[in-house]
Amino acid sequence: MTARVSRRDLAHNRLVWMATGATGLMIAVLTIALAAFEDSDRAWAQIMFAGAYGLFALSLLRRQPPEIGDPFNHVVLVYAYSATITGFAVFQPGGGMAISAGMFVGPLIAVRLQDRRLIGLHLLAATGGLVTLAVGGAVTGLIDPTSVIGIAIMIPAMWVLCAACAVVLEASEQQGEELERLVRRDPLTGVGNRRLLDERLAHQLARHSRNGQQLSLLALDLNGFKALNDTLGHEAGDELLRDTAAALVRAARPQDTVVRQGGDEFCVILPQTSPAHAQRTANAIRANLAGTDTGGLVTTGIGIATYPDDALEEHVLLHVADERLIDDKAGRARRNAERASASPLAEPTGLLAKDPTASETVSPD
């Protein structure tokens, strides 16, 4: 999708995800082979370890890569270093197999997480488990001195590898963000432009077609925007566009994509989102924009389309969302006219004044 390295791209990369699962499966197979050909009193423990490790690796191969921010990333990481700790206990004497698996933990944490605090917490958890095993195992004789030395060497190596990967990825992401700002970002509002919309929508639809999940699309524009420009000036119009973009970003999740298609038209891509959840996001957008003062000159509507219920192709999905945007604006205009007719003293309707038919929910799932 983009010619740069980022955690988001690596997290979505099917080949990287398959390699992660295949590595775990290979370790499980090698462990079973070792237990079968080596005369060890811990052979059954090694086979049980290999079975659990292999089953989890197979589950990774069967599912789609999780989004950055998906809680399943934490499950993957906890299992990775828990398996390493268990491996040190079952591969005795010597912990060579566990060391090779443990060196994989640091880079995996750096790739699957963006928040430095969460990265640090997982490294501390892995370190705590390894130190407990080393101290307890040395006292009880569960592990031999060679494994204790291996753990002592692996812990700083795990931190250094994780830090190095995180620093490289952060630097690449910062450079990529600057490039994307120039090429794929709207200079006025800072959200994505039509090029980013086309790229992200094509990518997400291909991804959702593989995993069979729903994706929703929100289309939004500002009715009366030209009149506001003519009445209050272009500076007021630009400020309104920036406020609208900021409201969309506040209502969006980290995995969502907010774009300005052009003029006063905006769009939001909502991965893994049903129509009901998309409606909650639309309500959150309405709530965020309710305080924008335009003197009653500007109103708006939101159209929602969902893959695969409404369309299978990008341009058709966009067309459905646009058609529903038109219907939504027409319905709101009709209701406003009816209220004005019933109550001549009714207050004017500002930008996204709350629709009486909208849900009270103001935050997306």
Secondary structure as a PSIPRED ss2 file (coil, helix, strand):
# PSIPRED VFORMAT (PSIPRED V4.0)

   1 M C   1.000  0.000  0.000
   2 T C   1.000  0.000  0.000
   3 A C   1.000  0.000  0.000
   4 R C   1.000  0.000  0.000
   5 V C   1.000  0.000  0.000
   6 S C   1.000  0.000  0.000
   7 R H   0.000  1.000  0.000
   8 R H   0.000  1.000  0.000
   9 D H   0.000  1.000  0.000
  10 L H   0.000  1.000  0.000
  11 A H   0.000  1.000  0.000
  12 H H   0.000  1.000  0.000
  13 N C   1.000  0.000  0.000
  14 R H   0.000  1.000  0.000
  15 L H   0.000  1.000  0.000
  16 V H   0.000  1.000  0.000
  17 W H   0.000  1.000  0.000
  18 M H   0.000  1.000  0.000
  19 A H   0.000  1.000  0.000
  20 T H   0.000  1.000  0.000
  21 G H   0.000  1.000  0.000
  22 A H   0.000  1.000  0.000
  23 T H   0.000  1.000  0.000
  24 G H   0.000  1.000  0.000
  25 L H   0.000  1.000  0.000
  26 M H   0.000  1.000  0.000
  27 I H   0.000  1.000  0.000
  28 A H   0.000  1.000  0.000
  29 V H   0.000  1.000  0.000
  30 L H   0.000  1.000  0.000
  31 T H   0.000  1.000  0.000
  32 I H   0.000  1.000  0.000
  33 A H   0.000  1.000  0.000
  34 L H   0.000  1.000  0.000
  35 A H   0.000  1.000  0.000
  36 A H   0.000  1.000  0.000
  37 F H   0.000  1.000  0.000
  38 E C   1.000  0.000  0.000
  39 D C   1.000  0.000  0.000
  40 S C   1.000  0.000  0.000
  41 D C   1.000  0.000  0.000
  42 R C   1.000  0.000  0.000
  43 A H   0.000  1.000  0.000
  44 W H   0.000  1.000  0.000
  45 A H   0.000  1.000  0.000
  46 Q H   0.000  1.000  0.000
  47 I H   0.000  1.000  0.000
  48 M H   0.000  1.000  0.000
  49 F H   0.000  1.000  0.000
  50 A H   0.000  1.000  0.000
  51 G H   0.000  1.000  0.000
  52 A H   0.000  1.000  0.000
  53 Y H   0.000  1.000  0.000
  54 G H   0.000  1.000  0.000
  55 L H   0.000  1.000  0.000
  56 F H   0.000  1.000  0.000
  57 A H   0.000  1.000  0.000
  58 L H   0.000  1.000  0.000
  59 S H   0.000  1.000  0.000
  60 L H   0.000  1.000  0.000
  61 L H   0.000  1.000  0.000
  62 R H   0.000  1.000  0.000
  63 R C   1.000  0.000  0.000
  64 Q C   1.000  0.000  0.000
  65 P C   1.000  0.000  0.000
  66 P C   1.000  0.000  0.000
  67 E C   1.000  0.000  0.000
  68 I C   1.000  0.000  0.000
  69 G C   1.000  0.000  0.000
  70 D C   1.000  0.000  0.000
  71 P C   1.000  0.000  0.000
  72 F H   0.000  1.000  0.000
  73 N H   0.000  1.000  0.000
  74 H H   0.000  1.000  0.000
  75 V H   0.000  1.000  0.000
  76 V H   0.000  1.000  0.000
  77 L H   0.000  1.000  0.000
  78 V H   0.000  1.000  0.000
  79 Y H   0.000  1.000  0.000
  80 A H   0.000  1.000  0.000
  81 Y H   0.000  1.000  0.000
  82 S H   0.000  1.000  0.000
  83 A H   0.000  1.000  0.000
  84 T H   0.000  1.000  0.000
  85 I H   0.000  1.000  0.000
  86 T H   0.000  1.000  0.000
  87 G H   0.000  1.000  0.000
  88 F H   0.000  1.000  0.000
  89 A H   0.000  1.000  0.000
  90 V H   0.000  1.000  0.000
  91 F C   1.000  0.000  0.000
  92 Q C   1.000  0.000  0.000
  93 P C   1.000  0.000  0.000
  94 G C   1.000  0.000  0.000
  95 G C   1.000  0.000  0.000
  96 G H   0.000  1.000  0.000
  97 M H   0.000  1.000  0.000
  98 A H   0.000  1.000  0.000
  99 I H   0.000  1.000  0.000
 100 S H   0.000  1.000  0.000
 101 A H   0.000  1.000  0.000
 102 G H   0.000  1.000  0.000
 103 M C   1.000  0.000  0.000
 104 F C   1.000  0.000  0.000
 105 V H   0.000  1.000  0.000
 106 G H   0.000  1.000  0.000
 107 P H   0.000  1.000  0.000
 108 L H   0.000  1.000  0.000
 109 I H   0.000  1.000  0.000
 110 A H   0.000  1.000  0.000
 111 V H   0.000  1.000  0.000
 112 R H   0.000  1.000  0.000
 113 L C   1.000  0.000  0.000
 114 Q C   1.000  0.000  0.000
 115 D C   1.000  0.000  0.000
 116 R H   0.000  1.000  0.000
 117 R H   0.000  1.000  0.000
 118 L H   0.000  1.000  0.000
 119 I H   0.000  1.000  0.000
 120 G H   0.000  1.000  0.000
 121 L H   0.000  1.000  0.000
 122 H H   0.000  1.000  0.000
 123 L H   0.000  1.000  0.000
 124 L H   0.000  1.000  0.000
 125 A H   0.000  1.000  0.000
 126 A H   0.000  1.000  0.000
 127 T H   0.000  1.000  0.000
 128 G H   0.000  1.000  0.000
 129 G H   0.000  1.000  0.000
 130 L H   0.000  1.000  0.000
 131 V H   0.000  1.000  0.000
 132 T H   0.000  1.000  0.000
 133 L H   0.000  1.000  0.000
 134 A H   0.000  1.000  0.000
 135 V H   0.000  1.000  0.000
 136 G H   0.000  1.000  0.000
 137 G H   0.000  1.000  0.000
 138 A H   0.000  1.000  0.000
 139 V H   0.000  1.000  0.000
 140 T H   0.000  1.000  0.000
 141 G C   1.000  0.000  0.000
 142 L C   1.000  0.000  0.000
 143 I C   1.000  0.000  0.000
 144 D C   1.000  0.000  0.000
 145 P H   0.000  1.000  0.000
 146 T H   0.000  1.000  0.000
 147 S H   0.000  1.000  0.000
 148 V H   0.000  1.000  0.000
 149 I H   0.000  1.000  0.000
 150 G H   0.000  1.000  0.000
 151 I H   0.000  1.000  0.000
 152 A H   0.000  1.000  0.000
 153 I H   0.000  1.000  0.000
 154 M H   0.000  1.000  0.000
 155 I H   0.000  1.000  0.000
 156 P H   0.000  1.000  0.000
 157 A H   0.000  1.000  0.000
 158 M H   0.000  1.000  0.000
 159 W H   0.000  1.000  0.000
 160 V H   0.000  1.000  0.000
 161 L H   0.000  1.000  0.000
 162 C H   0.000  1.000  0.000
 163 A H   0.000  1.000  0.000
 164 A H   0.000  1.000  0.000
 165 C H   0.000  1.000  0.000
 166 A H   0.000  1.000  0.000
 167 V H   0.000  1.000  0.000
 168 V H   0.000  1.000  0.000
 169 L H   0.000  1.000  0.000
 170 E H   0.000  1.000  0.000
 171 A H   0.000  1.000  0.000
 172 S H   0.000  1.000  0.000
 173 E H   0.000  1.000  0.000
 174 Q H   0.000  1.000  0.000
 175 Q H   0.000  1.000  0.000
 176 G H   0.000  1.000  0.000
 177 E H   0.000  1.000  0.000
 178 E H   0.000  1.000  0.000
 179 L H   0.000  1.000  0.000
 180 E H   0.000  1.000  0.000
 181 R H   0.000  1.000  0.000
 182 L H   0.000  1.000  0.000
 183 V H   0.000  1.000  0.000
 184 R C   1.000  0.000  0.000
 185 R E   0.000  0.000  1.000
 186 D C   1.000  0.000  0.000
 187 P C   1.000  0.000  0.000
 188 L C   1.000  0.000  0.000
 189 T C   1.000  0.000  0.000
 190 G C   1.000  0.000  0.000
 191 V C   1.000  0.000  0.000
 192 G E   0.000  0.000  1.000
 193 N C   1.000  0.000  0.000
 194 R H   0.000  1.000  0.000
 195 R H   0.000  1.000  0.000
 196 L H   0.000  1.000  0.000
 197 L H   0.000  1.000  0.000
 198 D H   0.000  1.000  0.000
 199 E H   0.000  1.000  0.000
 200 R H   0.000  1.000  0.000
 201 L H   0.000  1.000  0.000
 202 A H   0.000  1.000  0.000
 203 H H   0.000  1.000  0.000
 204 Q H   0.000  1.000  0.000
 205 L H   0.000  1.000  0.000
 206 A H   0.000  1.000  0.000
 207 R H   0.000  1.000  0.000
 208 H H   0.000  1.000  0.000
 209 S H   0.000  1.000  0.000
 210 R H   0.000  1.000  0.000
 211 N H   0.000  1.000  0.000
 212 G C   1.000  0.000  0.000
 213 Q C   1.000  0.000  0.000
 214 Q C   1.000  0.000  0.000
 215 L E   0.000  0.000  1.000
 216 S E   0.000  0.000  1.000
 217 L E   0.000  0.000  1.000
 218 L E   0.000  0.000  1.000
 219 A E   0.000  0.000  1.000
 220 L E   0.000  0.000  1.000
 221 D E   0.000  0.000  1.000
 222 L E   0.000  0.000  1.000
 223 N E   0.000  0.000  1.000
 224 G C   1.000  0.000  0.000
 225 F H   0.000  1.000  0.000
 226 K H   0.000  1.000  0.000
 227 A H   0.000  1.000  0.000
 228 L H   0.000  1.000  0.000
 229 N H   0.000  1.000  0.000
 230 D H   0.000  1.000  0.000
 231 T H   0.000  1.000  0.000
 232 L H   0.000  1.000  0.000
 233 G C   1.000  0.000  0.000
 234 H H   0.000  1.000  0.000
 235 E H   0.000  1.000  0.000
 236 A H   0.000  1.000  0.000
 237 G H   0.000  1.000  0.000
 238 D H   0.000  1.000  0.000
 239 E H   0.000  1.000  0.000
 240 L H   0.000  1.000  0.000
 241 L H   0.000  1.000  0.000
 242 R H   0.000  1.000  0.000
 243 D H   0.000  1.000  0.000
 244 T H   0.000  1.000  0.000
 245 A H   0.000  1.000  0.000
 246 A H   0.000  1.000  0.000
 247 A H   0.000  1.000  0.000
 248 L H   0.000  1.000  0.000
 249 V H   0.000  1.000  0.000
 250 R H   0.000  1.000  0.000
 251 A H   0.000  1.000  0.000
 252 A C   1.000  0.000  0.000
 253 R C   1.000  0.000  0.000
 254 P C   1.000  0.000  0.000
 255 Q C   1.000  0.000  0.000
 256 D C   1.000  0.000  0.000
 257 T E   0.000  0.000  1.000
 258 V E   0.000  0.000  1.000
 259 V E   0.000  0.000  1.000
 260 R E   0.000  0.000  1.000
 261 Q E   0.000  0.000  1.000
 262 G E   0.000  0.000  1.000
 263 G C   1.000  0.000  0.000
 264 D C   1.000  0.000  0.000
 265 E E   0.000  0.000  1.000
 266 F E   0.000  0.000  1.000
 267 C E   0.000  0.000  1.000
 268 V E   0.000  0.000  1.000
 269 I E   0.000  0.000  1.000
 270 L E   0.000  0.000  1.000
 271 P C   1.000  0.000  0.000
 272 Q C   1.000  0.000  0.000
 273 T C   1.000  0.000  0.000
 274 S C   1.000  0.000  0.000
 275 P H   0.000  1.000  0.000
 276 A H   0.000  1.000  0.000
 277 H H   0.000  1.000  0.000
 278 A H   0.000  1.000  0.000
 279 Q H   0.000  1.000  0.000
 280 R H   0.000  1.000  0.000
 281 T H   0.000  1.000  0.000
 282 A H   0.000  1.000  0.000
 283 N H   0.000  1.000  0.000
 284 A H   0.000  1.000  0.000
 285 I H   0.000  1.000  0.000
 286 R H   0.000  1.000  0.000
 287 A H   0.000  1.000  0.000
 288 N H   0.000  1.000  0.000
 289 L H   0.000  1.000  0.000
 290 A C   1.000  0.000  0.000
 291 G C   1.000  0.000  0.000
 292 T C   1.000  0.000  0.000
 293 D C   1.000  0.000  0.000
 294 T C   1.000  0.000  0.000
 295 G C   1.000  0.000  0.000
 296 G C   1.000  0.000  0.000
 297 L C   1.000  0.000  0.000
 298 V C   1.000  0.000  0.000
 299 T E   0.000  0.000  1.000
 300 T E   0.000  0.000  1.000
 301 G E   0.000  0.000  1.000
 302 I E   0.000  0.000  1.000
 303 G E   0.000  0.000  1.000
 304 I E   0.000  0.000  1.000
 305 A E   0.000  0.000  1.000
 306 T E   0.000  0.000  1.000
 307 Y E   0.000  0.000  1.000
 308 P C   1.000  0.000  0.000
 309 D C   1.000  0.000  0.000
 310 D C   1.000  0.000  0.000
 311 A C   1.000  0.000  0.000
 312 L C   1.000  0.000  0.000
 313 E C   1.000  0.000  0.000
 314 E H   0.000  1.000  0.000
 315 H H   0.000  1.000  0.000
 316 V H   0.000  1.000  0.000
 317 L H   0.000  1.000  0.000
 318 L H   0.000  1.000  0.000
 319 H H   0.000  1.000  0.000
 320 V H   0.000  1.000  0.000
 321 A H   0.000  1.000  0.000
 322 D H   0.000  1.000  0.000
 323 E H   0.000  1.000  0.000
 324 R H   0.000  1.000  0.000
 325 L H   0.000  1.000  0.000
 326 I H   0.000  1.000  0.000
 327 D H   0.000  1.000  0.000
 328 D H   0.000  1.000  0.000
 329 K H   0.000  1.000  0.000
 330 A H   0.000  1.000  0.000
 331 G H   0.000  1.000  0.000
 332 R H   0.000  1.000  0.000
 333 A H   0.000  1.000  0.000
 334 R H   0.000  1.000  0.000
 335 R H   0.000  1.000  0.000
 336 N H   0.000  1.000  0.000
 337 A H   0.000  1.000  0.000
 338 E H   0.000  1.000  0.000
 339 R H   0.000  1.000  0.000
 340 A H   0.000  1.000  0.000
 341 S H   0.000  1.000  0.000
 342 A H   0.000  1.000  0.000
 343 S C   1.000  0.000  0.000
 344 P C   1.000  0.000  0.000
 345 L C   1.000  0.000  0.000
 346 A C   1.000  0.000  0.000
 347 E C   1.000  0.000  0.000
 348 P C   1.000  0.000  0.000
 349 T C   1.000  0.000  0.000
 350 G C   1.000  0.000  0.000
 351 L C   1.000  0.000  0.000
 352 L C   1.000  0.000  0.000
 353 A C   1.000  0.000  0.000
 354 K C   1.000  0.000  0.000
 355 D C   1.000  0.000  0.000
 356 P C   1.000  0.000  0.000
 357 T C   1.000  0.000  0.000
 358 A C   1.000  0.000  0.000
 359 S C   1.000  0.000  0.000
 360 E C   1.000  0.000  0.000
 361 T C   1.000  0.000  0.000
 362 V C   1.000  0.000  0.000
 363 S C   1.000  0.000  0.000
 364 P C   1.000  0.000  0.000
 365 D C   1.000  0.000  0.000
